[in-house]
């Protein structure tokens, strides 16, 4: 991958974060609310309520955290994916793309876990006047001062278990869909809309397989559960398996 490709990927990633962050905030709010005290009835109700009570800026809380980690994550993902693919006898096989994606997802979790934890802590704050943290950086300083550096990585295992298969599914399904739409397997023949369709379809498929893990990760990172099993059992008791898919609609829209 050339420097130009990497730079273009970072710009595209930043645009994606900016466009998708409002729905990510909605997803987080829906995932965090308890069945016994629901403030939001669904995706669009949550979206409207945030704007009414917190303004449009409320949808962009915590944005600086994913933007700050974007370059490092992109470098890890594309670097690891390319390196692992080259280790296979057929680097272009779907099998190679799947396992290379899994490796990339696993490695980028080192950056993604603390970045998402800081983002979540800002996103769940509904009252700006009485916010515990003013920004992701302020949250990081406060957490380190009170609990040490290790607390930044709370939820790392859940992030790893989500992203390892998620990236594998994404890369393999993207390649498959892109090849099906291309002329004689030539990726250069793909149009912009076709690339968007392949990317969007791969992203949706990836989330469908891994969404329950994301719900557990969000809750564990943003609340005071004593263990993952405590988090899983408590979540299940709220409303059964359907609770593990709360907010999926906003994620697929994003």
RAHU-V894091 format. One record per pair of residues at least 24 apart in sequence whose C-alpha atoms are under 10 Angstrom apart, sorted by sequence separation. I is the first residue (numbers start at 0). J is the second residue. If there is no record, write none. Layout:
I,J
I,J
This chain:
22,46
25,49
76,100
79,103
80,104
173,197
174,198
176,200
177,201
21,46
24,49
76,101
78,103
79,104
114,139
117,142
172,197
173,198
176,201
76,102
77,103
79,105
113,139
172,198
173,199
175,201
75,102
76,103
79,106
173,200
174,201
21,49
75,103
76,104
79,107
169,197
170,198
172,200
173,201
214,242
215,243
74,103
75,104
76,105
169,198
172,201
173,202
211,240
214,243
73,103
75,105
76,106
169,199
171,201
172,202
211,241
213,243
214,244
72,103
75,106
76,107
169,200
170,201
173,204
211,242
212,243
213,244
214,245
25,57
72,104
75,107
76,108
169,201
170,202
172,204
211,243
212,244
214,246
24,57
25,58
74,107
75,108
168,201
169,202
172,205
210,243
211,244
214,247
21,55
24,58
72,106
73,107
75,109
116,150
117,151
168,202
169,203
171,205
210,244
211,245
213,247
21,56
23,58
24,59
72,107
75,110
113,148
116,151
117,152
166,201
169,204
170,205
209,244
210,245
21,57
22,58
23,59
24,60
71,107
72,108
113,149
115,151
116,152
165,201
166,202
168,204
169,205
210,246
211,247
21,58
22,59
24,61
72,109
113,150
114,151
115,152
116,153
165,202
168,205
169,206
207,244
210,247
20,58
21,59
24,62
72,110
113,151
114,152
116,154
167,205
168,206
19,58
20,59
21,60
23,62
68,107
71,110
72,111
112,151
113,152
115,154
116,155
165,204
166,205
19,59
20,60
71,111
112,152
113,153
115,155
165,205
166,206
168,208
207,247
210,250
18,59
20,61
21,62
69,110
111,152
112,153
113,154
164,205
165,206
168,209
206,247
17,59
20,62
68,110
69,111
110,152
112,154
113,155
165,207
68,111
109,152
112,155
115,158
162,205
165,208
207,250
108,152
111,155
112,156
161,205
162,206
164,208
165,209
203,247
206,250
207,251
17,62
20,65
65,110
68,113
69,114
110,155
112,157
113,158
161,206
164,209
165,210
206,251
16,62
17,63
65,111
68,114
109,155
112,158
163,209
16,63
64,111
67,114
68,115
108,155
109,156
111,158
112,159
161,208
162,209
203,250
204,251
17,65
66,114
108,156
111,159
161,209
202,250
203,251
16,65
17,66
64,113
65,114
108,157
109,158
160,209
161,210
202,251
203,252
16,66
64,114
65,115
108,158
109,159
161,211
162,212
203,253
63,114
64,115
105,156
107,158
108,159
111,162
161,212
162,213
200,251
202,253
13,65
14,66
64,116
65,117
107,159
108,160
160,212
161,213
199,251
12,65
13,66
16,69
61,114
64,117
65,118
105,158
106,159
108,161
159,212
160,213
161,214
199,252
12,66
13,67
61,115
63,117
64,118
104,158
105,159
108,162
158,212
161,215
199,253
61,116
62,117
63,118
64,119
104,159
105,160
107,162
108,163
157,212
158,213
161,216
13,69
61,117
62,118
104,160
105,161
106,162
107,163
157,213
160,216
9,66
12,69
13,70
61,118
62,119
64,121
104,161
105,162
106,163
157,214
158,215
159,216
12,70
60,118
61,119
101,159
104,162
105,163
157,215
158,216
10,69
60,119
61,120
62,121
103,162
104,163
105,164
157,216
158,217
9,69
10,70
60,120
61,121
62,122
102,162
103,163
104,164
105,165
156,216
157,217
8,69
9,70
12,73
60,121
61,122
101,162
102,163
103,164
104,165
105,166
154,215
155,216
8,70
9,71
59,121
60,122
61,123
100,162
101,163
102,164
104,166
105,167
154,216
157,219
158,220
9,72
59,122
60,123
61,124
100,163
101,164
103,166
104,167
153,216
154,217
157,220
6,70
9,73
57,121
58,122
60,124
99,163
100,164
101,165
102,166
103,167
154,218
155,219
5,70
8,73
9,74
57,122
60,125
98,163
100,165
101,166
102,167
154,219
155,220
8,74
57,123
97,163
98,164
100,166
101,167
153,219
154,220
6,73
57,124
97,164
99,166
100,167
101,168
153,220
154,221
5,73
6,74
57,125
97,165
98,166
99,167
100,168
101,169
152,220
153,221
5,74
8,77
57,126
97,166
98,167
100,169
101,170
151,220
57,127
64,134
65,135
96,166
97,167
98,168
100,170
101,171
150,220
157,227
63,134
64,135
96,167
97,168
99,170
100,171
156,227
5,77
53,125
61,133
62,134
63,135
64,136
95,167
96,168
97,169
98,170
99,171
154,226
5,78
52,125
53,126
60,133
61,134
62,135
63,136
94,167
96,169
97,170
98,171
154,227
52,126
53,127
60,134
61,135
93,167
96,170
97,171
60,135
61,136
93,168
95,170
96,171
97,172
49,125
94,170
95,171
96,172
0,77
93,170
94,171
96,173
97,174
0,78
93,171
96,174
92,171
93,172
96,175
91,171
93,173
0,81
93,174
92,174
93,175
91,174
92,175
80,166
80,167
31,119
76,166
80,170
27,118
28,119
32,123
27,119
31,123
24,118
28,122
29,123
24,119
27,122
28,123
23,119
27,123
28,124
24,121
25,122
28,125
120,217
24,122
25,123
119,217
123,221
23,122
24,123
119,218
122,221
116,216
120,220
121,221
21,122
115,216
116,217
119,220
120,221
115,217
119,221
120,222
116,219
117,220
118,221
112,216
116,220
117,221
115,220
116,221
115,221
113,220
112,220
30,213
31,214
30,214
31,215
29,214
30,215
27,213
31,217
32,218
27,214
30,217
31,218
26,214
30,218
31,219
28,217
27,217
31,221
26,217
27,218
31,222
27,221
34,234
33,234
34,236
35,237
31,234
34,237
35,238
42,245
46,249
30,234
33,237
34,238
41,245
42,246
45,249
33,238
41,246
42,247
43,248
42,248
43,249
41,248
42,249
34,242
41,249
42,250
33,242
42,252
30,242
29,242
30,243
32,245
30,244
31,245
29,244
30,245
31,246
29,245
30,246
28,245
29,246
30,247
27,245
28,246
29,247
26,245
27,246
26,246
29,249
25,246
26,247
26,248
27,249
23,246
25,248
26,249
27,250
22,246
25,249
26,250
24,249
25,250
22,248
23,249
24,250
22,249
23,250
26,253
21,249
22,250
22,251
23,252
19,249
22,252
23,253
19,250
22,253
21,253
19,252
20,253
19,253
18,253
16,253
15,253
